[in-house]
Amino acid sequence: MSDLGFTPAPRARRPRPKVVTLSESAAERVREIMGRAEKPYAGLRVGVKNGGCAGQEYVLEYADTANPLDEVVEDKGVTILVEPKAVLFLVGTEIDYEVNKLSAKFVFRNPNETDACGCGESVTIQPAKPDEAA
């Protein structure tokens, strides 16, 4: 209760944007892969790790369970679990799935990416500023 004799109503929070989204082709491919998995998984875990010639690499893997601090994103029928340390690096990222004559791969379209190596396996990512992440 406040000094004015009433309890203020809780303020409605504005909806937070999704940390990552999937293109239709990426969502379709993930649903297909997860549907053929040997066991059910909680979702697709997405993260960033140090490595490669540009400094960082994206990580995609099956997730048996959601960790308590994971950012959980539901998009196009897919559950995406974003590792907590990767959230500010991935804000605004779209994951796509591209197929051409010689390869098929997941591609990250990340507005926080500042550089990439020539082979396309590693990137340099600057974390989003807190005011950009909201």
Helices and strands as residue ranges (DSSP letters): E 20-22, H 24-36, E 43-50, E 56-63, E 71-75, E 78-82, G 84-86, H 87-90, E 93-99, E 104-109, E 113-116, E 123-125, H 130-133
